[in-house]
């Protein structure tokens, strides 16, 4: 046991308040060392919590990350490898396990796992409110838009990367949702069962358009940019170069990076204020002391690093490293900082463990309670993540990192050119004459900004081989995987956008996608034993 650490010996069935943000990077918070951004309420919560300084998402994309958190299983196993995939049918989400063991389960906000709240096991739920003026693609009202200040990336998936929202701060989706979440808290003391009360806020996800006064807090000209802002991608995997090109990030400059960061920080401070309201009400209701409170995010975001804004196509530290606070009942071990690795799949077994519920055998995550209680100091010695985009990939890119080195592998990138539609502007272009670059290796102690790719460098062959072996061993240990290779793949060589643009072909495509919401679901891969039987 850690010297001076108090063991947790309290009620085995605490109320659980699970607070989640979207696209919140770990280093954008005061308690994680950021001296610029204002997050006083989360900093105060951190003082009462166990702080995980090296928590990682198992995929830096919304749906796979949330499905991993909900199932305690990696995307390769639960079948949600990108944003348009459903879980394999037999996956068991956390709320369902809690409900079957005597918890009331409530959800407020963004679920985003392509199952209904009922299918996930929520007794009560309320989705977020639409913003009166904005969507993730921009301002919808043309009259309001004329007087608005914002910019979108000029390319695929065009999102607002900086600007100001005309919405009143009390009328944002996050504000209204938080108010409803707090209102439900007022009934908890009269409930007969313990509650799992889940709040999932959209901020600081795009659109990066904070409302006043948050849009005016940070001066873009005075914000420090990372040293790798706008860095060349010449020695990076072609998957990264592809998304950087087609999303129009190659058209951005330092001014855009600074304005994006100012807008992003404004949203971070806005969401910090919402979390502060939740914590204040918990204390007023005398629910705070005995509660288990978890605060985290699904993934992070890029703010100019390597020329990227937001995410897609890479697994750099700003997108895979996430904040994680675990406030134990009675604030045991408050302020304890742990540099051991944790993953988002560890949250399901952590909640079950704290509630005294048996953890299913198929769960791949590990409870954080032993390190939170101080029974040991090491939870994981490595962290893992993955990236997959079904429209251009056959195989997911995989990541493993320890405290010294980080390895990513990007297999079969030839598929990108193969799967582009026939008249895509990059088809048969010099873009694909560049080296594919099949992976990345970084010496993180000497290169924390991941600028010097050592993949294939003879001087680091031993480190590369060591991590490749560990990564292969980890994947093999996952057991039966989702059959993502079994998905029906389009022959993009015979499909041309000019054909889609003519007649009513876009309508045909739209009708086909609407039939199943554009979603795909994997089966489980068959093992040799199951084939024999």
FENWO-V932411 format. One record per backbone hydrogen bond with DSSP energy under -1.0 kcal/mol. NH is the residue of the N-H (numbers start at 1). CO is the residue of the C=O. If there is no record, write none. Layout:
BEGIN
nh=NH co=CO
nh=NH co=CO
END
This chain:
BEGIN
nh=2 co=374
nh=5 co=2
nh=16 co=195
nh=17 co=292
nh=18 co=197
nh=19 co=294
nh=20 co=199
nh=21 co=296
nh=22 co=203
nh=26 co=321
nh=28 co=25
nh=32 co=29
nh=33 co=30
nh=34 co=29
nh=43 co=39
nh=44 co=40
nh=45 co=41
nh=46 co=42
nh=47 co=43
nh=48 co=45
nh=49 co=46
nh=50 co=326
nh=51 co=336
nh=52 co=324
nh=53 co=338
nh=56 co=342
nh=57 co=320
nh=61 co=59
nh=65 co=61
nh=66 co=62
nh=67 co=63
nh=68 co=64
nh=69 co=65
nh=70 co=66
nh=71 co=67
nh=72 co=68
nh=77 co=74
nh=78 co=74
nh=79 co=75
nh=81 co=79
nh=85 co=82
nh=86 co=520
nh=88 co=78
nh=91 co=88
nh=94 co=70
nh=96 co=120
nh=97 co=93
nh=98 co=94
nh=99 co=95
nh=100 co=96
nh=101 co=98
nh=102 co=99
nh=103 co=98
nh=104 co=194
nh=106 co=196
nh=107 co=124
nh=108 co=198
nh=109 co=126
nh=110 co=200
nh=120 co=116
nh=122 co=117
nh=123 co=105
nh=124 co=105
nh=126 co=107
nh=135 co=138
nh=138 co=135
nh=140 co=133
nh=145 co=141
nh=146 co=142
nh=148 co=145
nh=151 co=162
nh=153 co=159
nh=155 co=153
nh=156 co=246
nh=161 co=151
nh=162 co=151
nh=164 co=149
nh=165 co=210
nh=171 co=168
nh=176 co=172
nh=177 co=173
nh=178 co=174
nh=179 co=175
nh=180 co=176
nh=181 co=177
nh=182 co=178
nh=183 co=179
nh=184 co=180
nh=185 co=181
nh=187 co=184
nh=188 co=185
nh=190 co=187
nh=191 co=188
nh=196 co=104
nh=197 co=16
nh=198 co=106
nh=199 co=18
nh=200 co=108
nh=201 co=20
nh=205 co=202
nh=208 co=160
nh=209 co=207
nh=214 co=211
nh=215 co=211
nh=216 co=213
nh=222 co=219
nh=229 co=226
nh=230 co=304
nh=231 co=228
nh=236 co=233
nh=238 co=436
nh=241 co=237
nh=242 co=238
nh=243 co=239
nh=244 co=240
nh=245 co=241
nh=246 co=242
nh=247 co=243
nh=248 co=245
nh=249 co=244
nh=250 co=244
nh=251 co=248
nh=252 co=249
nh=257 co=253
nh=258 co=254
nh=259 co=255
nh=260 co=256
nh=261 co=257
nh=262 co=258
nh=263 co=259
nh=264 co=260
nh=265 co=261
nh=266 co=262
nh=267 co=263
nh=268 co=264
nh=269 co=265
nh=270 co=266
nh=271 co=267
nh=272 co=268
nh=273 co=269
nh=274 co=270
nh=275 co=271
nh=276 co=272
nh=277 co=273
nh=278 co=274
nh=279 co=275
nh=280 co=276
nh=281 co=277
nh=282 co=278
nh=283 co=279
nh=284 co=280
nh=285 co=281
nh=286 co=283
nh=287 co=282
nh=288 co=282
nh=291 co=288
nh=292 co=15
nh=293 co=327
nh=294 co=17
nh=295 co=325
nh=296 co=19
nh=298 co=21
nh=300 co=319
nh=301 co=318
nh=302 co=310
nh=304 co=308
nh=306 co=228
nh=307 co=304
nh=308 co=305
nh=310 co=302
nh=319 co=316
nh=320 co=316
nh=321 co=317
nh=322 co=55
nh=325 co=295
nh=326 co=50
nh=327 co=293
nh=330 co=289
nh=331 co=328
nh=332 co=329
nh=334 co=331
nh=335 co=49
nh=336 co=333
nh=338 co=51
nh=341 co=380
nh=342 co=54
nh=344 co=56
nh=346 co=343
nh=347 co=344
nh=350 co=346
nh=351 co=347
nh=352 co=348
nh=353 co=349
nh=354 co=350
nh=355 co=351
nh=356 co=353
nh=357 co=352
nh=363 co=360
nh=364 co=72
nh=365 co=72
nh=372 co=368
nh=373 co=369
nh=375 co=370
nh=383 co=401
nh=385 co=399
nh=387 co=397
nh=392 co=389
nh=393 co=389
nh=397 co=387
nh=398 co=409
nh=399 co=385
nh=400 co=407
nh=401 co=383
nh=402 co=405
nh=406 co=442
nh=407 co=400
nh=408 co=440
nh=409 co=398
nh=410 co=438
nh=415 co=412
nh=416 co=413
nh=418 co=414
nh=419 co=415
nh=422 co=495
nh=424 co=421
nh=427 co=424
nh=429 co=426
nh=432 co=429
nh=433 co=430
nh=440 co=408
nh=442 co=406
nh=444 co=404
nh=444 co=442
nh=447 co=443
nh=450 co=447
nh=454 co=441
nh=457 co=454
nh=460 co=457
nh=461 co=458
nh=464 co=460
nh=465 co=461
nh=466 co=462
nh=467 co=463
nh=468 co=464
nh=469 co=465
nh=470 co=466
nh=471 co=467
nh=472 co=468
nh=473 co=469
nh=474 co=470
nh=475 co=471
nh=476 co=472
nh=477 co=473
nh=478 co=475
nh=479 co=476
nh=482 co=76
nh=483 co=523
nh=484 co=482
nh=492 co=490
nh=494 co=491
nh=495 co=492
nh=500 co=496
nh=501 co=497
nh=502 co=499
nh=505 co=502
nh=508 co=504
nh=509 co=505
nh=510 co=506
nh=511 co=507
nh=512 co=508
nh=513 co=509
nh=514 co=510
nh=515 co=511
nh=518 co=513
nh=519 co=516
nh=520 co=84
nh=525 co=481
nh=531 co=527
nh=532 co=528
nh=533 co=529
END
